[in-house]
């Protein structure tokens, strides 16, 4: 669940960042995809850390 929410938050954050910098639709998609991947990987590491520390 954590990586999925990280992907969603990353996509929204990336799209808003591109829009704030004056980007068009394709720019927002690209920035959203990049931030979704980054936040998804960070979420995966957080999930692994939590599972290992709780067991």
mmCIF entry with sequence, helices, sheets and N, C-alpha, C, O atoms, coordinates in Angstrom:
data_MODEL
# 
_entry.id   MODEL 
# 
_entity.id                         1 
_entity.type                       polymer 
_entity.pdbx_number_of_molecules   1 
# 
_entity_poly.entity_id                      1 
_entity_poly.type                           'polypeptide(L)' 
_entity_poly.nstd_linkage                   no 
_entity_poly.nstd_monomer                   no 
_entity_poly.pdbx_seq_one_letter_code       
;(UNK)(UNK)(UNK)(UNK)(UNK)(UNK)(UNK)(UNK)(UNK)(UNK)(UNK)(UNK)(UNK)(UNK)(UNK)(UNK)
(UNK)(UNK)(UNK)(UNK)(UNK)(UNK)(UNK)(UNK)(UNK)(UNK)(UNK)(UNK)(UNK)(UNK)(UNK)(UNK)
(UNK)(UNK)(UNK)(UNK)(UNK)(UNK)(UNK)(UNK)(UNK)(UNK)(UNK)(UNK)(UNK)(UNK)(UNK)(UNK)
(UNK)(UNK)(UNK)(UNK)(UNK)(UNK)(UNK)
;
_entity_poly.pdbx_seq_one_letter_code_can   XXXXXXXXXXXXXXXXXXXXXXXXXXXXXXXXXXXXXXXXXXXXXXXXXXXXXXX 
_entity_poly.pdbx_strand_id                 A 
# 
loop_
_entity_poly_seq.entity_id 
_entity_poly_seq.num 
_entity_poly_seq.mon_id 
_entity_poly_seq.hetero 
1 1  UNK n 
1 2  UNK n 
1 3  UNK n 
1 4  UNK n 
1 5  UNK n 
1 6  UNK n 
1 7  UNK n 
1 8  UNK n 
1 9  UNK n 
1 10 UNK n 
1 11 UNK n 
1 12 UNK n 
1 13 UNK n 
1 14 UNK n 
1 15 UNK n 
1 16 UNK n 
1 17 UNK n 
1 18 UNK n 
1 19 UNK n 
1 20 UNK n 
1 21 UNK n 
1 22 UNK n 
1 23 UNK n 
1 24 UNK n 
1 25 UNK n 
1 26 UNK n 
1 27 UNK n 
1 28 UNK n 
1 29 UNK n 
1 30 UNK n 
1 31 UNK n 
1 32 UNK n 
1 33 UNK n 
1 34 UNK n 
1 35 UNK n 
1 36 UNK n 
1 37 UNK n 
1 38 UNK n 
1 39 UNK n 
1 40 UNK n 
1 41 UNK n 
1 42 UNK n 
1 43 UNK n 
1 44 UNK n 
1 45 UNK n 
1 46 UNK n 
1 47 UNK n 
1 48 UNK n 
1 49 UNK n 
1 50 UNK n 
1 51 UNK n 
1 52 UNK n 
1 53 UNK n 
1 54 UNK n 
1 55 UNK n 
# 
_struct_asym.id          A 
_struct_asym.entity_id   1 
# 
loop_
_struct_conf.conf_type_id 
_struct_conf.id 
_struct_conf.pdbx_PDB_helix_id 
_struct_conf.beg_label_comp_id 
_struct_conf.beg_label_asym_id 
_struct_conf.beg_label_seq_id 
_struct_conf.pdbx_beg_PDB_ins_code 
_struct_conf.end_label_comp_id 
_struct_conf.end_label_asym_id 
_struct_conf.end_label_seq_id 
_struct_conf.pdbx_end_PDB_ins_code 
_struct_conf.beg_auth_comp_id 
_struct_conf.beg_auth_asym_id 
_struct_conf.beg_auth_seq_id 
_struct_conf.end_auth_comp_id 
_struct_conf.end_auth_asym_id 
_struct_conf.end_auth_seq_id 
_struct_conf.pdbx_PDB_helix_class 
_struct_conf.details 
_struct_conf.pdbx_PDB_helix_length 
HELX_P HELX_P1 AA1 UNK A 2  ? UNK A 20 ? UNK A 2  UNK A 20 1 ? 19 
HELX_P HELX_P2 AA2 UNK A 25 ? UNK A 54 ? UNK A 25 UNK A 54 1 ? 30 
# 
_struct_conf_type.id          HELX_P 
_struct_conf_type.criteria    ? 
_struct_conf_type.reference   ? 
# 
loop_
_atom_site.group_PDB 
_atom_site.id 
_atom_site.type_symbol 
_atom_site.label_atom_id 
_atom_site.label_alt_id 
_atom_site.label_comp_id 
_atom_site.label_asym_id 
_atom_site.label_entity_id 
_atom_site.label_seq_id 
_atom_site.pdbx_PDB_ins_code 
_atom_site.Cartn_x 
_atom_site.Cartn_y 
_atom_site.Cartn_z 
_atom_site.occupancy 
_atom_site.B_iso_or_equiv 
_atom_site.pdbx_formal_charge 
_atom_site.auth_seq_id 
_atom_site.auth_comp_id 
_atom_site.auth_asym_id 
_atom_site.auth_atom_id 
_atom_site.pdbx_PDB_model_num 
ATOM 1   N N  . UNK A 1 1  ? 0.826  -1.197  0.000   1.00 0.00 ? 1  UNK A N  1 
ATOM 2   C CA . UNK A 1 1  ? 0.000  0.000   0.000   1.00 0.00 ? 1  UNK A CA 1 
ATOM 3   C C  . UNK A 1 1  ? 0.862  1.249   0.000   1.00 0.00 ? 1  UNK A C  1 
ATOM 4   O O  . UNK A 1 1  ? 0.508  2.242   -0.635  1.00 0.00 ? 1  UNK A O  1 
ATOM 5   N N  . UNK A 1 2  ? 1.981  1.218   0.698   1.00 0.00 ? 2  UNK A N  1 
ATOM 6   C CA . UNK A 1 2  ? 2.854  2.389   0.758   1.00 0.00 ? 2  UNK A CA 1 
ATOM 7   C C  . UNK A 1 2  ? 3.423  2.747   -0.620  1.00 0.00 ? 2  UNK A C  1 
ATOM 8   O O  . UNK A 1 2  ? 3.394  3.920   -0.992  1.00 0.00 ? 2  UNK A O  1 
ATOM 9   N N  . UNK A 1 3  ? 3.946  1.768   -1.402  1.00 0.00 ? 3  UNK A N  1 
ATOM 10  C CA . UNK A 1 3  ? 4.457  2.150   -2.724  1.00 0.00 ? 3  UNK A CA 1 
ATOM 11  C C  . UNK A 1 3  ? 3.370  2.697   -3.644  1.00 0.00 ? 3  UNK A C  1 
ATOM 12  O O  . UNK A 1 3  ? 3.629  3.603   -4.436  1.00 0.00 ? 3  UNK A O  1 
ATOM 13  N N  . UNK A 1 4  ? 2.164  2.158   -3.548  1.00 0.00 ? 4  UNK A N  1 
ATOM 14  C CA . UNK A 1 4  ? 1.082  2.642   -4.400  1.00 0.00 ? 4  UNK A CA 1 
ATOM 15  C C  . UNK A 1 4  ? 0.712  4.086   -4.063  1.00 0.00 ? 4  UNK A C  1 
ATOM 16  O O  . UNK A 1 4  ? 0.474  4.896   -4.958  1.00 0.00 ? 4  UNK A O  1 
ATOM 17  N N  . UNK A 1 5  ? 0.664  4.397   -2.785  1.00 0.00 ? 5  UNK A N  1 
ATOM 18  C CA . UNK A 1 5  ? 0.365  5.782   -2.412  1.00 0.00 ? 5  UNK A CA 1 
ATOM 19  C C  . UNK A 1 5  ? 1.529  6.697   -2.775  1.00 0.00 ? 5  UNK A C  1 
ATOM 20  O O  . UNK A 1 5  ? 1.320  7.861   -3.115  1.00 0.00 ? 5  UNK A O  1 
ATOM 21  N N  . UNK A 1 6  ? 2.749  6.181   -2.706  1.00 0.00 ? 6  UNK A N  1 
ATOM 22  C CA . UNK A 1 6  ? 3.907  6.971   -3.134  1.00 0.00 ? 6  UNK A CA 1 
ATOM 23  C C  . UNK A 1 6  ? 3.860  7.292   -4.608  1.00 0.00 ? 6  UNK A C  1 
ATOM 24  O O  . UNK A 1 6  ? 4.219  8.393   -5.024  1.00 0.00 ? 6  UNK A O  1 
ATOM 25  N N  . UNK A 1 7  ? 3.411  6.322   -5.407  1.00 0.00 ? 7  UNK A N  1 
ATOM 26  C CA . UNK A 1 7  ? 3.283  6.547   -6.849  1.00 0.00 ? 7  UNK A CA 1 
ATOM 27  C C  . UNK A 1 7  ? 2.234  7.618   -7.122  1.00 0.00 ? 7  UNK A C  1 
ATOM 28  O O  . UNK A 1 7  ? 2.446  8.504   -7.950  1.00 0.00 ? 7  UNK A O  1 
ATOM 29  N N  . UNK A 1 8  ? 1.117  7.539   -6.433  1.00 0.00 ? 8  UNK A N  1 
ATOM 30  C CA . UNK A 1 8  ? 0.040  8.510   -6.637  1.00 0.00 ? 8  UNK A CA 1 
ATOM 31  C C  . UNK A 1 8  ? 0.475  9.911   -6.208  1.00 0.00 ? 8  UNK A C  1 
ATOM 32  O O  . UNK A 1 8  ? 0.246  10.881  -6.930  1.00 0.00 ? 8  UNK A O  1 
ATOM 33  N N  . UNK A 1 9  ? 1.092  10.017  -5.049  1.00 0.00 ? 9  UNK A N  1 
ATOM 34  C CA . UNK A 1 9  ? 1.556  11.317  -4.563  1.00 0.00 ? 9  UNK A CA 1 
ATOM 35  C C  . UNK A 1 9  ? 2.638  11.876  -5.483  1.00 0.00 ? 9  UNK A C  1 
ATOM 36  O O  . UNK A 1 9  ? 2.652  13.072  -5.776  1.00 0.00 ? 9  UNK A O  1 
ATOM 37  N N  . UNK A 1 10 ? 3.545  11.008  -5.937  1.00 0.00 ? 10 UNK A N  1 
ATOM 38  C CA . UNK A 1 10 ? 4.603  11.451  -6.844  1.00 0.00 ? 10 UNK A CA 1 
ATOM 39  C C  . UNK A 1 10 ? 4.065  11.961  -8.167  1.00 0.00 ? 10 UNK A C  1 
ATOM 40  O O  . UNK A 1 10 ? 4.552  12.960  -8.696  1.00 0.00 ? 10 UNK A O  1 
ATOM 41  N N  . UNK A 1 11 ? 3.059  11.280  -8.703  1.00 0.00 ? 11 UNK A N  1 
ATOM 42  C CA . UNK A 1 11 ? 2.479  11.714  -9.973  1.00 0.00 ? 11 UNK A CA 1 
ATOM 43  C C  . UNK A 1 11 ? 1.807  13.074  -9.836  1.00 0.00 ? 11 UNK A C  1 
ATOM 44  O O  . UNK A 1 11 ? 1.940  13.934  -10.706 1.00 0.00 ? 11 UNK A O  1 
ATOM 45  N N  . UNK A 1 12 ? 1.092  13.256  -8.747  1.00 0.00 ? 12 UNK A N  1 
ATOM 46  C CA . UNK A 1 12 ? 0.432  14.547  -8.520  1.00 0.00 ? 12 UNK A CA 1 
ATOM 47  C C  . UNK A 1 12 ? 1.463  15.648  -8.310  1.00 0.00 ? 12 UNK A C  1 
ATOM 48  O O  . UNK A 1 12 ? 1.344  16.735  -8.874  1.00 0.00 ? 12 UNK A O  1 
ATOM 49  N N  . UNK A 1 13 ? 2.474  15.361  -7.497  1.00 0.00 ? 13 UNK A N  1 
ATOM 50  C CA . UNK A 1 13 ? 3.510  16.350  -7.213  1.00 0.00 ? 13 UNK A CA 1 
ATOM 51  C C  . UNK A 1 13 ? 4.270  16.739  -8.479  1.00 0.00 ? 13 UNK A C  1 
ATOM 52  O O  . UNK A 1 13 ? 4.539  17.918  -8.709  1.00 0.00 ? 13 UNK A O  1 
ATOM 53  N N  . UNK A 1 14 ? 4.615  15.742  -9.302  1.00 0.00 ? 14 UNK A N  1 
ATOM 54  C CA . UNK A 1 14 ? 5.338  16.024  -10.541 1.00 0.00 ? 14 UNK A CA 1 
ATOM 55  C C  . UNK A 1 14 ? 4.520  16.845  -11.513 1.00 0.00 ? 14 UNK A C  1 
ATOM 56  O O  . UNK A 1 14 ? 5.038  17.769  -12.139 1.00 0.00 ? 14 UNK A O  1 
ATOM 57  N N  . UNK A 1 15 ? 3.239  16.514  -11.645 1.00 0.00 ? 15 UNK A N  1 
ATOM 58  C CA . UNK A 1 15 ? 2.383  17.265  -12.562 1.00 0.00 ? 15 UNK A CA 1 
ATOM 59  C C  . UNK A 1 15 ? 2.201  18.705  -12.086 1.00 0.00 ? 15 UNK A C  1 
ATOM 60  O O  . UNK A 1 15 ? 2.232  19.634  -12.893 1.00 0.00 ? 15 UNK A O  1 
ATOM 61  N N  . UNK A 1 16 ? 2.014  18.890  -10.800 1.00 0.00 ? 16 UNK A N  1 
ATOM 62  C CA . UNK A 1 16 ? 1.869  20.249  -10.275 1.00 0.00 ? 16 UNK A CA 1 
ATOM 63  C C  . UNK A 1 16 ? 3.156  21.056  -10.424 1.00 0.00 ? 16 UNK A C  1 
ATOM 64  O O  . UNK A 1 16 ? 3.120  22.257  -10.690 1.00 0.00 ? 16 UNK A O  1 
ATOM 65  N N  . UNK A 1 17 ? 4.282  20.388  -10.252 1.00 0.00 ? 17 UNK A N  1 
ATOM 66  C CA . UNK A 1 17 ? 5.574  21.069  -10.419 1.00 0.00 ? 17 UNK A CA 1 
ATOM 67  C C  . UNK A 1 17 ? 5.771  21.512  -11.871 1.00 0.00 ? 17 UNK A C  1 
ATOM 68  O O  . UNK A 1 17 ? 6.236  22.623  -12.126 1.00 0.00 ? 17 UNK A O  1 
ATOM 69  N N  . UNK A 1 18 ? 5.419  20.646  -12.816 1.00 0.00 ? 18 UNK A N  1 
ATOM 70  C CA . UNK A 1 18 ? 5.549  21.000  -14.229 1.00 0.00 ? 18 UNK A CA 1 
ATOM 71  C C  . UNK A 1 18 ? 4.603  22.130  -14.595 1.00 0.00 ? 18 UNK A C  1 
ATOM 72  O O  . UNK A 1 18 ? 4.967  23.026  -15.357 1.00 0.00 ? 18 UNK A O  1 
ATOM 73  N N  . UNK A 1 19 ? 3.396  22.090  -14.059 1.00 0.00 ? 19 UNK A N  1 
ATOM 74  C CA . UNK A 1 19 ? 2.425  23.148  -14.356 1.00 0.00 ? 19 UNK A CA 1 
ATOM 75  C C  . UNK A 1 19 ? 2.888  24.482  -13.788 1.00 0.00 ? 19 UNK A C  1 
ATOM 76  O O  . UNK A 1 19 ? 2.705  25.523  -14.420 1.00 0.00 ? 19 UNK A O  1 
ATOM 77  N N  . UNK A 1 20 ? 3.483  24.459  -12.607 1.00 0.00 ? 20 UNK A N  1 
ATOM 78  C CA . UNK A 1 20 ? 3.977  25.692  -11.993 1.00 0.00 ? 20 UNK A CA 1 
ATOM 79  C C  . UNK A 1 20 ? 5.120  26.303  -12.803 1.00 0.00 ? 20 UNK A C  1 
ATOM 80  O O  . UNK A 1 20 ? 5.321  27.518  -12.787 1.00 0.00 ? 20 UNK A O  1 
ATOM 81  N N  . UNK A 1 21 ? 5.868  25.454  -13.509 1.00 0.00 ? 21 UNK A N  1 
ATOM 82  C CA . UNK A 1 21 ? 6.969  25.953  -14.331 1.00 0.00 ? 21 UNK A CA 1 
ATOM 83  C C  . UNK A 1 21 ? 6.531  26.288  -15.755 1.00 0.00 ? 21 UNK A C  1 
ATOM 84  O O  . UNK A 1 21 ? 7.364  26.581  -16.612 1.00 0.00 ? 21 UNK A O  1 
ATOM 85  N N  . UNK A 1 22 ? 5.230  26.243  -16.002 1.00 0.00 ? 22 UNK A N  1 
ATOM 86  C CA . UNK A 1 22 ? 4.711  26.631  -17.308 1.00 0.00 ? 22 UNK A CA 1 
ATOM 87  C C  . UNK A 1 22 ? 4.686  25.503  -18.323 1.00 0.00 ? 22 UNK A C  1 
ATOM 88  O O  . UNK A 1 22 ? 4.667  25.764  -19.526 1.00 0.00 ? 22 UNK A O  1 
ATOM 89  N N  . UNK A 1 23 ? 4.685  24.266  -17.875 1.00 0.00 ? 23 UNK A N  1 
ATOM 90  C CA . UNK A 1 23 ? 4.698  23.135  -18.783 1.00 0.00 ? 23 UNK A CA 1 
ATOM 91  C C  . UNK A 1 23 ? 3.337  22.841  -19.389 1.00 0.00 ? 23 UNK A C  1 
ATOM 92  O O  . UNK A 1 23 ? 2.294  23.157  -18.815 1.00 0.00 ? 23 UNK A O  1 
ATOM 93  N N  . UNK A 1 24 ? 3.376  22.234  -20.552 1.00 0.00 ? 24 UNK A N  1 
ATOM 94  C CA . UNK A 1 24 ? 2.144  21.828  -21.236 1.00 0.00 ? 24 UNK A CA 1 
ATOM 95  C C  . UNK A 1 24 ? 1.756  20.424  -20.777 1.00 0.00 ? 24 UNK A C  1 
ATOM 96  O O  . UNK A 1 24 ? 2.327  19.904  -19.819 1.00 0.00 ? 24 UNK A O  1 
ATOM 97  N N  . UNK A 1 25 ? 0.794  19.816  -21.450 1.00 0.00 ? 25 UNK A N  1 
ATOM 98  C CA . UNK A 1 25 ? 0.281  18.508  -21.066 1.00 0.00 ? 25 UNK A CA 1 
ATOM 99  C C  . UNK A 1 25 ? 1.331  17.407  -21.064 1.00 0.00 ? 25 UNK A C  1 
ATOM 100 O O  . UNK A 1 25 ? 1.402  16.610  -20.128 1.00 0.00 ? 25 UNK A O  1 
ATOM 101 N N  . UNK A 1 26 ? 2.150  17.365  -22.121 1.00 0.00 ? 26 UNK A N  1 
ATOM 102 C CA . UNK A 1 26 ? 3.181  16.320  -22.198 1.00 0.00 ? 26 UNK A CA 1 
ATOM 103 C C  . UNK A 1 26 ? 4.251  16.508  -21.133 1.00 0.00 ? 26 UNK A C  1 
ATOM 104 O O  . UNK A 1 26 ? 4.767  15.530  -20.591 1.00 0.00 ? 26 UNK A O  1 
ATOM 105 N N  . UNK A 1 27 ? 4.585  17.749  -20.834 1.00 0.00 ? 27 UNK A N  1 
ATOM 106 C CA . UNK A 1 27 ? 5.545  18.016  -19.758 1.00 0.00 ? 27 UNK A CA 1 
ATOM 107 C C  . UNK A 1 27 ? 5.004  17.532  -18.419 1.00 0.00 ? 27 UNK A C  1 
ATOM 108 O O  . UNK A 1 27 ? 5.734  16.953  -17.614 1.00 0.00 ? 27 UNK A O  1 
ATOM 109 N N  . UNK A 1 28 ? 3.720  17.775  -18.192 1.00 0.00 ? 28 UNK A N  1 
ATOM 110 C CA . UNK A 1 28 ? 3.108  17.340  -16.935 1.00 0.00 ? 28 UNK A CA 1 
ATOM 111 C C  . UNK A 1 28 ? 3.087  15.817  -16.839 1.00 0.00 ? 28 UNK A C  1 
ATOM 112 O O  . UNK A 1 28 ? 3.299  15.260  -15.762 1.00 0.00 ? 28 UNK A O  1 
ATOM 113 N N  . UNK A 1 29 ? 2.833  15.140  -17.959 1.00 0.00 ? 29 UNK A N  1 
ATOM 114 C CA . UNK A 1 29 ? 2.863  13.678  -17.961 1.00 0.00 ? 29 UNK A CA 1 
ATOM 115 C C  . UNK A 1 29 ? 4.261  13.142  -17.678 1.00 0.00 ? 29 UNK A C  1 
ATOM 116 O O  . UNK A 1 29 ? 4.423  12.193  -16.911 1.00 0.00 ? 29 UNK A O  1 
ATOM 117 N N  . UNK A 1 30 ? 5.269  13.751  -18.298 1.00 0.00 ? 30 UNK A N  1 
ATOM 118 C CA . UNK A 1 30 ? 6.635  13.279  -18.103 1.00 0.00 ? 30 UNK A CA 1 
ATOM 119 C C  . UNK A 1 30 ? 7.093  13.512  -16.667 1.00 0.00 ? 30 UNK A C  1 
ATOM 120 O O  . UNK A 1 30 ? 7.629  12.603  -16.034 1.00 0.00 ? 30 UNK A O  1 
ATOM 121 N N  . UNK A 1 31 ? 6.891  14.699  -16.155 1.00 0.00 ? 31 UNK A N  1 
ATOM 122 C CA . UNK A 1 31 ? 7.297  14.986  -14.780 1.00 0.00 ? 31 UNK A CA 1 
ATOM 123 C C  . UNK A 1 31 ? 6.506  14.130  -13.798 1.00 0.00 ? 31 UNK A C  1 
ATOM 124 O O  . UNK A 1 31 ? 7.054  13.667  -12.798 1.00 0.00 ? 31 UNK A O  1 
ATOM 125 N N  . UNK A 1 32 ? 5.229  13.917  -14.073 1.00 0.00 ? 32 UNK A N  1 
ATOM 126 C CA . UNK A 1 32 ? 4.420  13.058  -13.216 1.00 0.00 ? 32 UNK A CA 1 
ATOM 127 C C  . UNK A 1 32 ? 4.927  11.635  -13.202 1.00 0.00 ? 32 UNK A C  1 
ATOM 128 O O  . UNK A 1 32 ? 4.966  11.004  -12.146 1.00 0.00 ? 32 UNK A O  1 
ATOM 129 N N  . UNK A 1 33 ? 5.321  11.111  -14.364 1.00 0.00 ? 33 UNK A N  1 
ATOM 130 C CA . UNK A 1 33 ? 5.847  9.748   -14.439 1.00 0.00 ? 33 UNK A CA 1 
ATOM 131 C C  . UNK A 1 33 ? 7.168  9.615   -13.703 1.00 0.00 ? 33 UNK A C  1 
ATOM 132 O O  . UNK A 1 33 ? 7.386  8.641   -12.983 1.00 0.00 ? 33 UNK A O  1 
ATOM 133 N N  . UNK A 1 34 ? 8.045  10.582  -13.877 1.00 0.00 ? 34 UNK A N  1 
ATOM 134 C CA . UNK A 1 34 ? 9.350  10.532  -13.217 1.00 0.00 ? 34 UNK A CA 1 
ATOM 135 C C  . UNK A 1 34 ? 9.195  10.579  -11.703 1.00 0.00 ? 34 UNK A C  1 
ATOM 136 O O  . UNK A 1 34 ? 9.805  9.780   -10.993 1.00 0.00 ? 34 UNK A O  1 
ATOM 137 N N  . UNK A 1 35 ? 8.398  11.491  -11.213 1.00 0.00 ? 35 UNK A N  1 
ATOM 138 C CA . UNK A 1 35 ? 8.212  11.594  -9.764  1.00 0.00 ? 35 UNK A CA 1 
ATOM 139 C C  . UNK A 1 35 ? 7.445  10.390  -9.213  1.00 0.00 ? 35 UNK A C  1 
ATOM 140 O O  . UNK A 1 35 ? 7.666  9.990   -8.070  1.00 0.00 ? 35 UNK A O  1 
ATOM 141 N N  . UNK A 1 36 ? 6.548  9.809   -10.014 1.00 0.00 ? 36 UNK A N  1 
ATOM 142 C CA . UNK A 1 36 ? 5.843  8.607   -9.574  1.00 0.00 ? 36 UNK A CA 1 
ATOM 143 C C  . UNK A 1 36 ? 6.824  7.450   -9.392  1.00 0.00 ? 36 UNK A C  1 
ATOM 144 O O  . UNK A 1 36 ? 6.724  6.697   -8.423  1.00 0.00 ? 36 UNK A O  1 
ATOM 145 N N  . UNK A 1 37 ? 7.756  7.310   -10.307 1.00 0.00 ? 37 UNK A N  1 
ATOM 146 C CA . UNK A 1 37 ? 8.764  6.251   -10.189 1.00 0.00 ? 37 UNK A CA 1 
ATOM 147 C C  . UNK A 1 37 ? 9.650  6.485   -8.972  1.00 0.00 ? 37 UNK A C  1 
ATOM 148 O O  . UNK A 1 37 ? 9.920  5.557   -8.210  1.00 0.00 ? 37 UNK A O  1 
ATOM 149 N N  . UNK A 1 38 ? 10.101 7.717   -8.790  1.00 0.00 ? 38 UNK A N  1 
ATOM 150 C CA . UNK A 1 38 ? 10.979 8.035   -7.659  1.00 0.00 ? 38 UNK A CA 1 
ATOM 151 C C  . UNK A 1 38 ? 10.266 7.790   -6.331  1.00 0.00 ? 38 UNK A C  1 
ATOM 152 O O  . UNK A 1 38 ? 10.817 7.144   -5.439  1.00 0.00 ? 38 UNK A O  1 
ATOM 153 N N  . UNK A 1 39 ? 9.056  8.297   -6.199  1.00 0.00 ? 39 UNK A N  1 
ATOM 154 C CA . UNK A 1 39 ? 8.327  8.126   -4.939  1.00 0.00 ? 39 UNK A CA 1 
ATOM 155 C C  . UNK A 1 39 ? 7.919  6.674   -4.722  1.00 0.00 ? 39 UNK A C  1 
ATOM 156 O O  . UNK A 1 39 ? 7.843  6.221   -3.580  1.00 0.00 ? 39 UNK A O  1 
ATOM 157 N N  . UNK A 1 40 ? 7.652  5.932   -5.809  1.00 0.00 ? 40 UNK A N  1 
ATOM 158 C CA . UNK A 1 40 ? 7.329  4.522   -5.686  1.00 0.00 ? 40 UNK A CA 1 
ATOM 159 C C  . UNK A 1 40 ? 8.505  3.713   -5.165  1.00 0.00 ? 40 UNK A C  1 
ATOM 160 O O  . UNK A 1 40 ? 8.327  2.823   -4.333  1.00 0.00 ? 40 UNK A O  1 
ATOM 161 N N  . UNK A 1 41 ? 9.711  4.017   -5.651  1.00 0.00 ? 41 UNK A N  1 
ATOM 162 C CA . UNK A 1 41 ? 10.913 3.322   -5.168  1.00 0.00 ? 41 UNK A CA 1 
ATOM 163 C C  . UNK A 1 41 ? 11.175 3.670   -3.708  1.00 0.00 ? 41 UNK A C  1 
ATOM 164 O O  . UNK A 1 41 ? 11.517 2.792   -2.915  1.00 0.00 ? 41 UNK A O  1 
ATOM 165 N N  . UNK A 1 42 ? 11.021 4.925   -3.350  1.00 0.00 ? 42 UNK A N  1 
ATOM 166 C CA . UNK A 1 42 ? 11.206 5.327   -1.947  1.00 0.00 ? 42 UNK A CA 1 
ATOM 167 C C  . UNK A 1 42 ? 10.176 4.622   -1.067  1.00 0.00 ? 42 UNK A C  1 
ATOM 168 O O  . UNK A 1 42 ? 10.506 4.161   0.025   1.00 0.00 ? 42 UNK A O  1 
ATOM 169 N N  . UNK A 1 43 ? 8.932  4.536   -1.535  1.00 0.00 ? 43 UNK A N  1 
ATOM 170 C CA . UNK A 1 43 ? 7.892  3.837   -0.791  1.00 0.00 ? 43 UNK A CA 1 
ATOM 171 C C  . UNK A 1 43 ? 8.203  2.357   -0.621  1.00 0.00 ? 43 UNK A C  1 
ATOM 172 O O  . UNK A 1 43 ? 7.902  1.775   0.421   1.00 0.00 ? 43 UNK A O  1 
ATOM 173 N N  . UNK A 1 44 ? 8.804  1.745   -1.639  1.00 0.00 ? 44 UNK A N  1 
ATOM 174 C CA . UNK A 1 44 ? 9.172  0.335   -1.549  1.00 0.00 ? 44 UNK A CA 1 
ATOM 175 C C  . UNK A 1 44 ? 10.241 0.127   -0.480  1.00 0.00 ? 44 UNK A C  1 
ATOM 176 O O  . UNK A 1 44 ? 10.168 -0.829  0.293   1.00 0.00 ? 44 UNK A O  1 
ATOM 177 N N  . UNK A 1 45 ? 11.230 1.013   -0.431  1.00 0.00 ? 45 UNK A N  1 
ATOM 178 C CA . UNK A 1 45 ? 12.268 0.904   0.591   1.00 0.00 ? 45 UNK A CA 1 
ATOM 179 C C  . UNK A 1 45 ? 11.693 1.120   1.990   1.00 0.00 ? 45 UNK A C  1 
ATOM 180 O O  . UNK A 1 45 ? 12.099 0.450   2.940   1.00 0.00 ? 45 UNK A O  1 
ATOM 181 N N  . UNK A 1 46 ? 10.754 2.049   2.115   1.00 0.00 ? 46 UNK A N  1 
ATOM 182 C CA . UNK A 1 46 ? 10.107 2.267   3.414   1.00 0.00 ? 46 UNK A CA 1 
ATOM 183 C C  . UNK A 1 46 ? 9.338  1.023   3.836   1.00 0.00 ? 46 UNK A C  1 
ATOM 184 O O  . UNK A 1 46 ? 9.394  0.624   4.999   1.00 0.00 ? 46 UNK A O  1 
ATOM 185 N N  . UNK A 1 47 ? 8.619  0.404   2.899   1.00 0.00 ? 47 UNK A N  1 
ATOM 186 C CA . UNK A 1 47 ? 7.873  -0.811  3.201   1.00 0.00 ? 47 UNK A CA 1 
ATOM 187 C C  . UNK A 1 47 ? 8.798  -1.946  3.622   1.00 0.00 ? 47 UNK A C  1 
ATOM 188 O O  . UNK A 1 47 ? 8.502  -2.653  4.586   1.00 0.00 ? 47 UNK A O  1 
ATOM 189 N N  . UNK A 1 48 ? 9.905  -2.134  2.924   1.00 0.00 ? 48 UNK A N  1 
ATOM 190 C CA . UNK A 1 48 ? 10.874 -3.170  3.288   1.00 0.00 ? 48 UNK A CA 1 
ATOM 191 C C  . UNK A 1 48 ? 11.437 -2.900  4.673   1.00 0.00 ? 48 UNK A C  1 
ATOM 192 O O  . UNK A 1 48 ? 11.558 -3.818  5.484   1.00 0.00 ? 48 UNK A O  1 
ATOM 193 N N  . UNK A 1 49 ? 11.779 -1.654  4.950   1.00 0.00 ? 49 UNK A N  1 
ATOM 194 C CA . UNK A 1 49 ? 12.325 -1.305  6.263   1.00 0.00 ? 49 UNK A CA 1 
ATOM 195 C C  . UNK A 1 49 ? 11.319 -1.583  7.375   1.00 0.00 ? 49 UNK A C  1 
ATOM 196 O O  . UNK A 1 49 ? 11.674 -2.128  8.421   1.00 0.00 ? 49 UNK A O  1 
ATOM 197 N N  . UNK A 1 50 ? 10.059 -1.206  7.143   1.00 0.00 ? 50 UNK A N  1 
ATOM 198 C CA . UNK A 1 50 ? 9.035  -1.433  8.165   1.00 0.00 ? 50 UNK A CA 1 
ATOM 199 C C  . UNK A 1 50 ? 8.783  -2.920  8.406   1.00 0.00 ? 50 UNK A C  1 
ATOM 200 O O  . UNK A 1 50 ? 8.626  -3.346  9.549   1.00 0.00 ? 50 UNK A O  1 
ATOM 201 N N  . UNK A 1 51 ? 8.746  -3.699  7.344   1.00 0.00 ? 51 UNK A N  1 
ATOM 202 C CA . UNK A 1 51 ? 8.514  -5.134  7.506   1.00 0.00 ? 51 UNK A CA 1 
ATOM 203 C C  . UNK A 1 51 ? 9.662  -5.812  8.236   1.00 0.00 ? 51 UNK A C  1 
ATOM 204 O O  . UNK A 1 51 ? 9.439  -6.697  9.062   1.00 0.00 ? 51 UNK A O  1 
ATOM 205 N N  . UNK A 1 52 ? 10.870 -5.408  7.939   1.00 0.00 ? 52 UNK A N  1 
ATOM 206 C CA . UNK A 1 52 ? 12.024 -6.034  8.609   1.00 0.00 ? 52 UNK A CA 1 
ATOM 207 C C  . UNK A 1 52 ? 12.147 -5.599  10.057  1.00 0.00 ? 52 UNK A C  1 
ATOM 208 O O  . UNK A 1 52 ? 12.596 -6.376  10.900  1.00 0.00 ? 52 UNK A O  1 
ATOM 209 N N  . UNK A 1 53 ? 11.759 -4.382  10.356  1.00 0.00 ? 53 UNK A N  1 
ATOM 210 C CA . UNK A 1 53 ? 11.894 -3.916  11.731  1.00 0.00 ? 53 UNK A CA 1 
ATOM 211 C C  . UNK A 1 53 ? 10.774 -4.427  12.624  1.00 0.00 ? 53 UNK A C  1 
ATOM 212 O O  . UNK A 1 53 ? 10.962 -4.520  13.837  1.00 0.00 ? 53 UNK A O  1 
ATOM 213 N N  . UNK A 1 54 ? 9.607  -4.763  12.062  1.00 0.00 ? 54 UNK A N  1 
ATOM 214 C CA . UNK A 1 54 ? 8.484  -5.227  12.851  1.00 0.00 ? 54 UNK A CA 1 
ATOM 215 C C  . UNK A 1 54 ? 8.474  -6.741  13.064  1.00 0.00 ? 54 UNK A C  1 
ATOM 216 O O  . UNK A 1 54 ? 7.725  -7.246  13.900  1.00 0.00 ? 54 UNK A O  1 
ATOM 217 N N  . UNK A 1 55 ? 9.304  -7.465  12.309  1.00 0.00 ? 55 UNK A N  1 
ATOM 218 C CA . UNK A 1 55 ? 9.324  -8.922  12.480  1.00 0.00 ? 55 UNK A CA 1 
ATOM 219 C C  . UNK A 1 55 ? 10.585 -9.391  13.149  1.00 0.00 ? 55 UNK A C  1 
ATOM 220 O O  . UNK A 1 55 ? 10.759 -10.589 13.367  1.00 0.00 ? 55 UNK A O  1 
# 
